[in-house]
Amino acid sequence: MARIKVLLFTSRQYKDETYPVMIRVSHRRKLKYFSMKISVPKDHWDEKEDLLNVKIKNFSQVYKRKNFEIRKCQLKLMGIVNDLDSSNHLYTIDDIEKRYSGRIGLDFNAYSGNLIQELESINKMGNASAYRSASLALIRFMDNKTISFEEIDFALIKKFETHMISSGMKTNGISCYMRTIRAIYNRAIKEGFAKRENYPFLHYKVKYEKTQKRALTKDKIKQIRDIDLSSDPGHEQARDLFMFSFYCMGISFVDIAHLKVENILNERINYSRQKTSQKYTIALVEPALEIILKYSNLKNHNEYVFPLLTHNHAEMHKLYAKRATRNRTKLKQVGKILDLPITLTPYVARHSWATIAKRSGIPTAVISEGLGHTTERTTQIYLDSFENEVLDSANRLITL
């Protein structure tokens, strides 16, 4: 890892007998000095703090402001080094300088690829999949050539939008791709790979269309619960996981897949959402506990509750994707067997829980907390005021 140090560069003295303040970066036996465009006499330098001496009479306020500028640049360099270290790619001191000066170090193709790998490494499989689909769509539109961030301007994204429309993509599919590419670009700006003045989404409005309701009534949920699927273990497991999600306030499939025995204590599930890292604690209603005991004896704390993932798998993200696809396929088939009015997906359990809860008179803010809608500003201010008992009572109220 590169080392960073603020110093007074005493090897160079200016005509006014001051010395420049520099930040020295050392990496792989090479040095690079970044000028702060600040110079002071030697006795105005605090060697203990590696900053300007704010105790110098008549210079206190000026030096405090300059020290703030120095620390800001130092933190920027530290952030660049941390990002380069976490990318698990070899880098040079010139790469650090390029990022610091705002010169582009990675193109869109390479940057998005690194970002996808990073998301997969921390089990953000849903985000990784969305980033992969959107970035590959743009790369294919550009005939698989390398795309610089400067090329992604307003005209290009409008052409890309037109291309997707003419290809028959729905409004919300286009919206998802554009929001994802925008997120990649925003992060690239923060990390110094793209320039803010080239931002292409300043005047581009991402369109969104209200989707058809994906909720089932309580009677339809009961049909899913009661259908005999014992002759097909695959269909039965998909149905069980759907019902488990419903009984646990719409817990997502990715969180179900990663649920371990250690997450279950005193008839409660305690876990962090894979998507947001938000911590959750849910009381296990009786039918949810019955589903758990059907698949696990709860003896080995380190084991997964449901037979979806395997410890130490070489490519965990691919295994998860395979299991998720299989679950969606089986669940869709269950919906066809029951001739349901909508396609049965894992999301239907979540949406149905929320809709039935609303029809049962449960406040919207409580439902929002149960679903983990941390980005909904209109309800977020109420979320912290609800105790577990409120959510538990709400869940018991709609349990079949």
C-alpha positions in Angstrom: 0.0 0.0 0.0 1.2 3.5 -0.8 2.4 5.7 2.0 1.3 9.3 2.3 3.0 12.1 4.3 2.6 15.9 4.5 5.9 17.7 4.8 7.8 21.0 4.5 10.1 20.5 1.4 13.3 22.0 2.9 15.3 20.9 -0.2 13.9 23.9 -2.1 14.0 27.4 -0.7 12.2 30.3 -2.4 13.6 33.8 -2.7 11.5 35.0 0.2 13.2 32.3 2.4 10.1 30.2 2.6 9.7 26.5 1.8 6.9 24.7 -0.1 4.4 22.4 1.6 4.2 19.1 -0.2 2.4 15.8 0.1 4.7 12.9 -0.6 3.4 9.6 -1.9 5.7 6.6 -1.9 4.7 3.4 -3.7 6.8 0.5 -5.0 10.1 2.4 -4.4 9.0 5.5 -6.3 8.1 8.9 -5.0 5.7 11.6 -6.2 5.3 15.0 -4.6 2.0 16.9 -4.8 2.4 20.7 -4.3 -0.1 22.4 -2.0 0.8 25.8 -3.5 1.6 27.0 0.1 5.0 28.1 1.3 6.1 29.2 4.8 9.3 29.9 6.8 10.8 26.9 8.5 9.9 28.1 12.0 6.2 28.4 10.9 6.1 24.6 10.4 4.8 22.3 13.2 6.9 19.1 12.8 4.9 17.3 15.4 1.6 17.7 13.6 3.0 17.9 10.1 1.0 21.1 9.5 1.3 24.9 9.7 1.8 26.1 13.2 -1.4 27.8 14.1 0.2 29.3 17.3 2.2 31.8 15.2 1.0 35.3 16.1 -1.1 37.0 13.4 -1.2 33.9 11.3 -3.5 31.7 13.4 -6.7 32.0 11.3 -4.9 32.0 7.9 -3.0 28.8 8.9 -6.1 27.1 10.1 -7.7 27.6 6.7 -4.6 26.4 4.9 -4.3 23.4 7.2 -7.9 22.5 6.3 -6.9 22.6 2.6 -3.9 20.4 3.3 -5.9 17.8 5.1 -8.5 17.8 2.4 -5.9 17.0 -0.2 -4.4 14.4 2.0 -7.7 12.7 2.5 -8.4 12.8 -1.2 -5.1 10.9 -1.8 -5.9 8.4 0.9 -9.2 7.7 -0.7 -7.6 7.2 -4.1 -5.1 4.8 -2.6 -7.8 2.9 -0.7 -9.9 2.5 -3.9 -6.9 1.3 -5.9 -6.0 -1.2 -3.1 -9.5 -2.5 -2.9 -9.7 -3.0 -6.7 -7.1 -5.9 -6.3 -5.3 -4.7 -9.4 -1.6 -3.7 -9.6 -1.2 0.1 -9.9 1.6 2.5 -10.2 2.3 5.9 -8.6 1.3 7.4 -12.0 -2.1 5.9 -11.6 -2.5 7.8 -8.3 -1.4 11.0 -9.9 -3.8 10.6 -12.8 -6.7 10.2 -10.4 -5.6 13.0 -8.2 -5.3 15.4 -11.1 -8.6 14.3 -12.6 -7.1 12.7 -15.7 -9.0 9.5 -16.7 -7.4 6.3 -15.6 -10.1 3.7 -16.6 -12.6 3.7 -19.4 -16.3 2.9 -18.9 -15.9 -0.8 -19.9 -13.1 -1.5 -17.4 -14.5 0.7 -14.6 -18.0 -1.0 -14.8 -16.3 -4.4 -14.9 -14.3 -3.7 -11.8 -17.4 -2.3 -10.0 -19.4 -5.5 -10.8 -16.5 -7.6 -9.4 -16.5 -5.5 -6.3 -20.3 -5.9 -5.8 -20.0 -9.7 -6.3 -17.2 -9.9 -3.8 -19.5 -8.5 -1.1 -22.5 -10.6 -2.1 -24.4 -7.7 -3.7 -25.7 -10.1 -6.4 -28.8 -8.1 -7.4 -26.9 -4.9 -7.9 -24.1 -6.7 -9.7 -26.6 -8.3 -12.1 -28.2 -4.9 -12.8 -24.9 -3.2 -13.4 -23.8 -6.0 -15.7 -27.0 -5.9 -17.8 -27.0 -2.1 -18.2 -23.3 -1.7 -18.9 -23.2 -4.6 -21.4 -26.3 -3.1 -23.2 -24.4 0.2 -23.7 -21.2 -1.5 -24.7 -23.1 -3.6 -27.3 -24.8 -0.5 -28.6 -21.3 1.0 -29.1 -20.3 -2.1 -31.2 -18.3 -3.5 -28.2 -15.6 -0.9 -28.5 -13.9 0.8 -25.5 -16.0 3.7 -24.3 -14.4 6.7 -22.5 -16.5 8.6 -20.0 -16.1 11.7 -22.1 -18.0 9.9 -25.0 -21.0 9.3 -22.8 -22.6 12.7 -23.4 -26.3 13.8 -23.6 -26.5 13.0 -27.3 -25.2 9.5 -26.8 -27.6 8.6 -24.1 -30.5 10.0 -26.1 -29.4 7.8 -29.1 -29.1 4.8 -26.7 -32.6 5.5 -25.4 -34.0 5.7 -28.9 -32.3 2.4 -29.8 -33.8 0.6 -26.8 -37.3 2.0 -27.6 -37.0 0.8 -31.2 -35.8 -2.6 -30.0 -39.2 -3.0 -28.1 -37.9 -2.4 -24.6 -40.5 -1.2 -22.1 -40.3 2.2 -20.4 -39.3 0.8 -17.0 -36.7 -1.5 -18.5 -35.1 1.6 -20.1 -35.5 3.5 -16.8 -33.6 0.7 -15.0 -30.7 0.8 -17.5 -30.4 4.5 -17.5 -30.5 4.8 -13.7 -27.8 2.2 -13.4 -25.5 3.8 -16.0 -26.1 7.1 -14.1 -25.1 5.5 -10.9 -21.9 4.1 -12.5 -21.1 7.6 -13.8 -21.8 9.3 -10.5 -19.4 6.9 -8.7 -16.8 7.4 -11.4 -16.9 11.1 -10.8 -16.4 10.6 -7.0 -13.4 8.3 -7.6 -11.8 10.6 -10.1 -12.3 8.6 -13.3 -14.9 11.0 -14.8 -15.2 14.7 -14.8 -18.2 16.4 -13.3 -18.3 19.1 -16.0 -18.9 16.3 -18.5 -21.9 14.9 -16.6 -24.4 13.8 -19.2 -27.5 13.3 -17.0 -27.8 17.0 -16.0 -30.6 17.6 -18.5 -31.7 14.0 -19.1 -34.9 13.0 -17.3 -35.2 9.3 -16.6 -38.8 8.3 -17.5 -40.8 5.9 -15.3 -44.2 4.2 -15.8 -46.4 2.9 -13.1 -46.4 -0.9 -13.2 -49.3 -3.2 -13.0 -50.1 -4.3 -9.4 -48.3 -7.4 -8.4 -50.2 -8.3 -5.3 -52.5 -11.2 -4.6 -55.5 -11.3 -2.3 -55.5 -13.3 0.9 -57.6 -16.0 -0.7 -55.1 -16.5 -3.5 -52.2 -16.6 -1.0 -54.1 -19.4 0.8 -54.4 -21.3 -2.4 -50.6 -21.2 -2.8 -50.2 -22.3 0.8 -52.7 -25.2 0.5 -51.8 -26.8 -2.9 -50.3 -30.3 -2.6 -46.9 -30.2 -4.3 -45.4 -33.2 -2.5 -44.9 -35.1 -5.8 -42.5 -32.4 -7.1 -39.8 -31.3 -4.5 -38.7 -28.4 -6.7 -42.2 -26.9 -6.9 -42.7 -27.6 -3.2 -39.5 -25.8 -2.2 -40.3 -22.8 -4.3 -43.8 -22.6 -2.8 -42.4 -22.9 0.8 -39.8 -20.2 0.2 -42.6 -17.9 -1.2 -44.7 -18.5 1.9 -41.8 -18.0 4.2 -41.2 -14.6 2.5 -44.8 -13.7 3.0 -44.8 -14.8 6.7 -41.6 -12.7 7.3 -42.9 -9.4 5.9 -41.7 -9.9 2.4 -38.1 -10.9 3.1 -36.3 -11.0 -0.2 -35.0 -14.2 -1.9 -31.4 -13.2 -1.6 -31.8 -12.7 2.2 -33.5 -16.1 2.5 -30.7 -17.7 0.6 -28.1 -16.2 2.8 -30.0 -16.9 6.1 -27.9 -19.0 8.5 -28.9 -20.8 11.7 -26.9 -18.3 13.7 -29.4 -15.6 12.5 -32.2 -17.4 14.4 -32.3 -16.8 18.1 -35.2 -17.0 20.6 -37.7 -17.4 17.8 -36.5 -14.3 16.0 -34.6 -13.8 12.8 -31.8 -11.3 13.1 -30.1 -10.4 9.8 -28.7 -7.6 7.6 -30.3 -7.1 4.2 -27.9 -8.0 1.4 -29.1 -5.0 -0.6 -28.8 -2.2 1.9 -27.0 -3.8 4.9 -29.9 -2.5 7.0 -30.2 -4.6 10.2 -33.5 -6.4 10.8 -35.1 -8.4 13.6 -38.4 -10.3 12.9 -40.4 -12.4 15.2 -41.0 -15.9 13.7 -44.7 -16.5 13.5 -45.6 -20.2 13.8 -46.1 -21.1 10.1 -42.7 -19.5 9.3 -41.0 -21.5 12.0 -42.6 -24.7 10.6 -41.1 -24.0 7.2 -37.7 -23.5 8.7 -37.9 -26.8 10.7 -38.9 -28.6 7.5 -35.5 -27.8 6.0 -33.2 -27.4 9.0 -32.7 -29.0 12.4 -31.1 -25.7 13.6 -28.1 -27.5 15.2 -25.1 -26.1 13.2 -25.0 -22.4 13.7 -22.8 -21.9 10.6 -25.0 -23.7 8.2 -27.5 -22.1 5.8 -31.1 -22.6 6.9 -32.3 -23.5 3.4 -30.6 -25.8 0.9 -29.7 -23.1 -1.6 -26.1 -22.1 -1.1 -23.0 -24.2 -0.2 -20.1 -23.1 2.0 -16.7 -22.4 0.3 -18.2 -22.6 -3.2 -15.6 -21.4 -5.7 -18.1 -19.0 -7.4 -20.8 -18.2 -4.9 -22.4 -15.5 -7.1 -22.9 -18.0 -9.9 -24.3 -20.6 -7.6 -26.8 -18.0 -6.2 -27.8 -16.9 -9.7 -28.5 -20.5 -10.7 -30.6 -21.1 -7.6 -32.5 -17.8 -8.0 -33.3 -18.7 -11.7 -34.5 -22.2 -10.7 -36.7 -20.8 -8.0 -38.3 -18.2 -10.3 -38.9 -20.9 -12.9 -40.6 -23.3 -10.4 -42.6 -20.5 -8.8 -43.9 -19.3 -12.2 -45.0 -22.9 -12.9 -46.8 -23.1 -9.6 -48.7 -19.9 -10.5 -49.7 -21.5 -13.8 -51.0 -24.6 -12.1 -53.2 -22.5 -9.9 -54.2 -20.3 -12.8 -53.3 -17.1 -10.9 -54.2 -13.7 -12.5 -50.5 -12.6 -12.4 -47.2 -14.2 -12.9 -46.0 -15.6 -9.6 -42.5 -14.3 -8.6 -40.7 -13.9 -5.3 -41.6 -10.2 -5.4 -45.3 -11.0 -5.3 -44.9 -12.3 -1.7 -43.4 -9.0 -0.7 -46.0 -6.9 -2.5 -48.9 -9.0 -1.3 -47.8 -8.7 2.3 -47.7 -4.9 2.0 -51.0 -4.7 0.2 -52.8 -7.0 2.6 -51.2 -5.1 5.6 -52.5 -1.8 4.2 -56.0 -3.3 3.7 -55.9 -4.5 7.3 -55.5 -0.9 8.5 -51.8 -1.0 9.3 -50.2 2.5 9.0 -48.1 3.0 5.8 -45.1 4.0 7.9 -45.1 0.7 9.7 -45.4 -1.2 6.4 -42.5 0.9 5.1 -40.3 -0.1 8.0 -41.3 -3.8 7.6 -40.3 -3.6 3.9 -37.1 -1.7 4.6 -37.9 1.2 2.3 -35.1 3.4 3.6 -35.1 5.5 0.5 -38.7 6.7 0.8 -38.3 10.1 2.2 -42.0 10.6 3.0 -42.0 7.7 5.5 -38.4 7.5 6.6 -38.8 10.1 9.4 -41.3 7.8 11.1 -39.4 4.6 10.9 -37.1 4.9 13.9 -40.1 5.4 16.3 -41.5 1.9 15.9 -40.5 -0.9 18.3 -40.2 -4.5 17.3 -43.5 -5.3 19.0 -45.4 -3.0 16.6 -44.0 -4.7 13.6 -44.5 -8.1 15.2 -48.1 -7.4 15.9 -48.6 -6.1 12.4 -47.2 -9.3 11.0 -49.3 -11.6 13.3 -52.4 -9.6 12.2 -52.1 -10.8 8.6 -50.6 -14.3 9.2 -52.9 -16.9 7.7 
